[in-house]
Amino acid sequence: MTQARETTLAAGSGQALEPSGAPLTVFWRRFRRHRLAFASLILLGVLAAASASAPLIEAATELSATRVDLLDRNQGPSLAHLLGTDELGRDLMLRLLYGGQVSLGVGFAAALIAAVIGTVIGLVAGYFGGRFDALLMRFTDGVIALPLLPLLIVLAAIDLSKLGLAAQSGDVASIYRIIGLIALVGWTQTARLVRAATLSMKTRPFVTAAHALGAGNLRIMAVHLLPNVASPIIVATTLSIGNIILLESVLSFLGLGIQPPMASWGNMLTNAQELIYSAPMLAVWPGLLIFVTVMAFNFVGDGFQDALDPRSGERGA
């Protein structure tokens, strides 16, 4: 549909027609015109690459993100420690990079799981309609009405081991728990957007033709409807990553998220709150990274929304 729109606009203005099968090219050209979103995408790529390279940097510099050196606490930037050391003498730059792995990983994983849940619920509700749609949407409204942060705090504070439900404990378990909790309540926006798009698409002639050819409901939803409602899914998922990183940081700051000694930007802020006057940079760096990352994901989401909108045409070209 987007490609047909582009072709019509180009033909009407006397420009060369888009080559067939080039929707990705059209999307990329539109996205690059959104300069702030394009710069934010580059910034996020740099942050992700730097975080992923933390083990290589650790091995090359012979520094450690976990080795405690009480004689080298709260040191400022130097050649040995480019960003200084934290309250236990650990290299602050490496801690930030490993924290980026956790914070970005939780954001991506929780956003993808929430997107899958929301997509399934939205597709089913929009396609079948009727009472089934009403039931699923009232359930969605109920989840939306819940106070998100207090609910997450209560759920994160529950000790599953006392309920006999905890299969494992430790650093990795805390990551899985945060991802599961956030994904459990973070699917509602995607569900509503997918439902609205499905309601619009299911009356199109290609869906009617698929019915006439004997296609089953599952095939129609997966093959014919899902690709055509992908745009709101991509935009909603991109925008939600920043919010999820913020939620993880808040929970970790409150001591209910990622548990030490594993680093995340949120629990690094927790450790720095008592040293805010004597060593303010311990709080500035993780706080700045959280702020920049959340803003960058929001800008990228705006850029994706503009690039995927068929009504955007060739404005600004």
C-alpha positions as CSV (number, residue, x, y, z in Angstrom):
1,M,0.0,0.0,0.0
2,T,2.8,2.4,0.9
3,Q,4.7,1.5,-2.3
4,A,1.5,2.1,-4.4
5,R,1.1,5.5,-2.8
6,E,4.7,6.4,-3.5
7,T,4.3,5.4,-7.1
8,T,1.2,7.5,-7.6
9,L,2.8,10.5,-6.0
10,A,5.8,10.2,-8.2
11,A,3.8,9.7,-11.4
12,G,1.7,12.7,-10.6
13,S,4.7,15.0,-10.0
14,G,6.6,13.8,-13.1
15,Q,9.3,12.1,-11.0
16,A,10.8,8.7,-11.7
17,L,8.7,5.9,-10.4
18,E,9.9,3.9,-7.5
19,P,11.4,0.5,-8.5
20,S,9.1,-2.4,-7.8
21,G,9.9,-4.3,-4.6
22,A,11.7,-1.4,-2.9
23,P,9.6,-0.6,0.2
24,L,12.7,-0.9,2.4
25,T,14.4,1.7,0.2
26,V,11.5,4.1,0.5
27,F,11.3,3.6,4.3
28,W,15.1,4.2,4.7
29,R,15.0,7.4,2.6
30,R,12.1,8.7,4.6
31,F,13.7,7.8,7.9
32,R,17.0,9.5,7.0
33,R,15.2,12.8,6.4
34,H,14.2,12.7,10.1
35,R,17.7,13.9,11.1
36,L,17.1,13.7,14.9
37,A,15.9,10.1,14.6
38,F,18.7,9.1,12.3
39,A,21.3,10.6,14.7
40,S,19.6,8.9,17.6
41,L,19.7,5.5,15.8
42,I,23.5,6.0,15.3
43,L,23.9,6.9,19.0
44,L,22.0,3.8,20.1
45,G,24.2,1.7,17.8
46,V,27.3,3.1,19.3
47,L,26.0,2.5,22.9
48,A,25.0,-1.1,22.0
49,A,28.3,-1.8,20.3
50,A,30.3,-0.3,23.2
51,S,28.3,-2.3,25.8
52,A,28.7,-5.5,23.8
53,S,32.5,-4.9,23.6
54,A,32.8,-4.6,27.4
55,P,34.5,-8.1,27.8
56,L,37.0,-7.2,25.1
57,I,37.8,-3.9,26.7
58,E,38.2,-5.6,30.1
59,A,40.6,-8.2,28.7
60,A,42.6,-5.6,26.7
61,T,43.0,-3.2,29.6
62,E,43.4,-5.8,32.3
63,L,40.9,-3.8,34.4
64,S,37.9,-5.4,36.1
65,A,34.3,-4.4,36.6
66,T,34.0,-6.6,39.7
67,R,37.4,-6.6,41.4
68,V,37.2,-4.6,44.6
69,D,40.1,-2.3,45.5
70,L,39.3,-0.3,48.7
71,L,42.5,1.7,48.4
72,D,41.4,3.1,45.0
73,R,37.9,4.2,45.8
74,N,36.1,7.2,44.3
75,Q,39.0,8.2,42.1
76,G,38.6,10.8,39.4
77,P,39.4,10.2,35.7
78,S,42.9,9.1,34.9
79,L,44.9,7.2,32.3
80,A,44.3,4.0,34.3
81,H,40.6,4.6,34.8
82,L,39.1,6.9,32.1
83,L,36.0,7.7,34.1
84,G,37.4,7.0,37.5
85,T,36.4,4.4,40.0
86,D,33.3,3.7,42.1
87,E,32.7,3.4,45.8
88,L,34.4,0.0,45.9
89,G,37.3,0.9,43.6
90,R,35.9,-0.8,40.5
91,D,36.4,0.8,37.1
92,L,33.5,3.0,36.4
93,M,33.6,2.9,32.6
94,L,33.5,-0.9,32.6
95,R,30.6,-0.9,35.1
96,L,28.7,1.5,32.8
97,L,29.3,-0.7,29.8
98,Y,28.2,-3.9,31.6
99,G,25.2,-2.0,33.0
100,G,24.4,-1.0,29.4
101,Q,24.3,-4.7,28.5
102,V,21.7,-5.3,31.2
103,S,19.6,-2.2,30.8
104,L,19.5,-2.4,27.0
105,G,19.0,-6.2,27.1
106,V,16.1,-5.9,29.5
107,G,14.5,-3.1,27.3
108,F,14.7,-5.1,24.1
109,A,13.7,-8.4,25.5
110,A,10.7,-7.1,27.5
111,A,9.6,-4.9,24.6
112,L,9.7,-7.9,22.2
113,I,7.8,-10.2,24.5
114,A,5.2,-7.5,25.2
115,A,4.9,-6.9,21.5
116,V,4.2,-10.6,20.8
117,I,1.5,-10.7,23.5
118,G,-0.1,-7.5,22.4
119,T,0.0,-8.5,18.7
120,V,-1.7,-11.9,19.4
121,I,-4.4,-10.3,21.5
122,G,-5.0,-7.4,19.1
123,L,-5.2,-9.7,16.0
124,V,-7.6,-12.1,17.6
125,A,-9.8,-9.4,19.0
126,G,-9.9,-7.4,15.8
127,Y,-10.4,-10.4,13.5
128,F,-13.1,-12.3,15.4
129,G,-14.9,-9.2,16.8
130,G,-18.2,-9.5,18.7
131,R,-18.2,-10.6,22.3
132,F,-14.7,-12.1,22.0
133,D,-13.4,-8.6,21.0
134,A,-15.4,-7.0,23.9
135,L,-14.0,-9.4,26.4
136,L,-10.4,-9.0,25.4
137,M,-10.6,-5.2,25.2
138,R,-12.3,-4.9,28.6
139,F,-9.4,-7.1,30.0
140,T,-7.0,-4.8,28.2
141,D,-8.7,-1.7,29.7
142,G,-8.5,-3.3,33.1
143,V,-4.7,-3.7,32.8
144,I,-4.3,-0.2,31.5
145,A,-6.3,1.1,34.5
146,L,-3.8,-0.5,37.0
147,P,-1.2,1.9,38.5
148,L,1.8,0.6,36.7
149,L,4.7,1.5,38.9
150,P,3.1,0.7,42.3
151,L,2.0,-2.7,40.7
152,L,5.5,-3.5,39.5
153,I,6.9,-2.5,42.9
154,V,4.5,-4.9,44.7
155,L,5.1,-7.7,42.3
156,A,8.9,-7.3,42.3
157,A,8.9,-7.3,46.2
158,I,7.2,-10.7,46.3
159,D,9.6,-13.4,47.5
160,L,8.8,-16.3,45.1
161,S,11.0,-18.7,47.0
162,K,8.6,-18.6,49.9
163,L,5.8,-19.5,47.6
164,G,7.7,-22.4,46.1
165,L,7.7,-20.9,42.7
166,A,11.3,-19.9,42.3
167,A,13.2,-22.3,40.1
168,Q,16.5,-20.5,40.5
169,S,18.0,-17.5,42.2
170,G,20.9,-15.1,41.5
171,D,21.8,-12.4,39.0
172,V,20.3,-14.1,35.9
173,A,17.1,-14.8,37.8
174,S,16.6,-11.2,38.7
175,I,16.9,-10.2,35.0
176,Y,14.3,-12.8,33.9
177,R,12.0,-11.7,36.7
178,I,12.2,-8.0,35.6
179,I,11.6,-8.9,32.0
180,G,8.7,-11.1,32.8
181,L,7.0,-8.5,35.1
182,I,7.4,-5.6,32.7
183,A,6.2,-7.7,29.7
184,L,3.2,-8.9,31.7
185,V,1.8,-5.4,31.9
186,G,3.5,-3.7,28.9
187,W,1.5,-5.2,26.0
188,T,-1.7,-3.1,26.2
189,Q,-0.7,-0.3,23.8
190,T,0.3,-2.7,21.1
191,A,-2.9,-4.7,21.5
192,R,-5.1,-1.7,21.0
193,L,-3.1,-0.4,18.0
194,V,-3.1,-3.9,16.3
195,R,-6.8,-4.4,17.0
196,A,-7.6,-1.0,15.4
197,A,-5.5,-1.8,12.3
198,T,-7.0,-5.3,12.0
199,L,-10.5,-4.0,12.1
200,S,-9.6,-1.8,9.2
201,M,-7.8,-4.4,7.2
202,K,-10.1,-7.4,7.6
203,T,-12.8,-5.8,5.4
204,R,-10.3,-5.3,2.5
205,P,-10.8,-7.3,-0.8
206,F,-7.7,-9.4,-0.3
207,V,-9.0,-10.8,2.9
208,T,-12.4,-11.6,1.3
209,A,-10.5,-13.3,-1.6
210,A,-8.5,-15.4,0.9
211,H,-11.8,-16.5,2.6
212,A,-13.2,-17.4,-0.8
213,L,-10.1,-19.5,-1.6
214,G,-10.7,-21.5,1.5
215,A,-7.9,-20.0,3.7
216,G,-8.3,-20.7,7.4
217,N,-8.6,-18.1,10.1
218,L,-5.1,-18.7,11.4
219,R,-3.6,-18.4,7.9
220,I,-5.4,-15.2,7.2
221,M,-4.3,-13.6,10.4
222,A,-0.7,-14.8,10.0
223,V,-0.1,-14.4,6.3
224,H,-2.5,-11.7,5.2
225,L,-3.3,-9.4,8.1
226,L,-0.1,-9.5,10.2
227,P,2.3,-8.1,7.5
228,N,-0.2,-5.3,6.9
229,V,-0.4,-4.3,10.6
230,A,3.3,-4.4,11.2
231,S,3.8,-0.6,11.1
232,P,2.0,0.2,14.4
233,I,3.7,-2.9,16.0
234,I,7.2,-1.6,15.0
235,V,6.5,2.0,16.2
236,A,4.9,0.9,19.5
237,T,7.7,-1.5,20.3
238,T,10.4,1.1,19.5
239,L,8.7,3.7,21.7
240,S,8.2,1.2,24.6
241,I,11.9,0.2,24.8
242,G,12.8,3.6,26.3
243,N,9.9,3.4,28.9
244,I,10.9,-0.1,29.8
245,I,14.6,0.9,30.4
246,L,13.2,3.7,32.6
247,L,11.0,1.2,34.6
248,E,13.9,-1.2,35.0
249,S,16.1,1.7,36.3
250,V,13.4,2.8,38.8
251,L,13.0,-0.7,40.1
252,S,16.7,-1.3,40.4
253,F,17.1,2.1,42.1
254,L,14.6,1.0,44.7
255,G,16.5,-2.3,45.2
256,L,13.8,-4.4,43.6
257,G,15.3,-4.9,40.1
258,I,18.7,-6.1,39.0
259,Q,20.6,-7.2,42.1
260,P,24.3,-6.4,42.8
261,P,27.0,-7.3,42.1
262,M,25.6,-7.3,38.5
263,A,25.6,-3.8,37.2
264,S,22.7,-1.9,35.7
265,W,22.3,1.8,35.3
266,G,19.5,1.8,37.9
267,N,21.4,0.0,40.7
268,M,24.5,2.1,40.0
269,L,22.3,5.1,40.8
270,T,21.3,3.4,44.0
271,N,24.9,2.8,45.1
272,A,25.8,6.5,44.3
273,Q,23.0,8.2,46.2
274,E,24.9,8.3,49.5
275,L,27.9,9.7,47.7
276,I,26.1,12.4,45.7
277,Y,28.1,15.2,47.4
278,S,31.5,13.6,47.7
279,A,31.5,11.8,44.3
280,P,28.7,13.2,42.2
281,M,30.0,11.7,38.9
282,L,29.0,8.2,40.2
283,A,25.4,9.4,39.8
284,V,25.8,11.7,36.8
285,W,27.1,9.1,34.4
286,P,24.4,6.4,34.8
287,G,21.7,9.1,35.0
288,L,23.0,10.7,31.9
289,L,23.0,7.4,30.0
290,I,19.5,6.6,31.1
291,F,18.3,10.0,30.0
292,V,20.1,9.9,26.6
293,T,19.0,6.4,25.8
294,V,15.3,7.0,26.6
295,M,15.2,10.2,24.6
296,A,17.0,8.5,21.7
297,F,14.5,5.6,21.6
298,N,11.6,8.1,21.6
299,F,13.2,10.0,18.7
300,V,13.8,6.8,16.7
301,G,10.2,5.8,17.3
302,D,9.0,9.1,16.0
303,G,11.2,8.6,12.9
304,F,9.8,5.1,12.3
305,Q,6.3,6.5,12.6
306,D,6.9,9.1,10.0
307,A,8.8,6.7,7.7
308,L,6.1,4.1,7.8
309,D,3.2,6.5,7.3
310,P,2.1,6.3,3.6
311,R,0.7,9.9,3.9
312,S,4.1,11.3,4.5
313,G,4.8,11.2,0.7
314,E,8.0,12.9,-0.3
315,R,7.8,15.9,2.0
316,G,11.1,17.5,2.5
317,A,12.8,15.6,-0.3
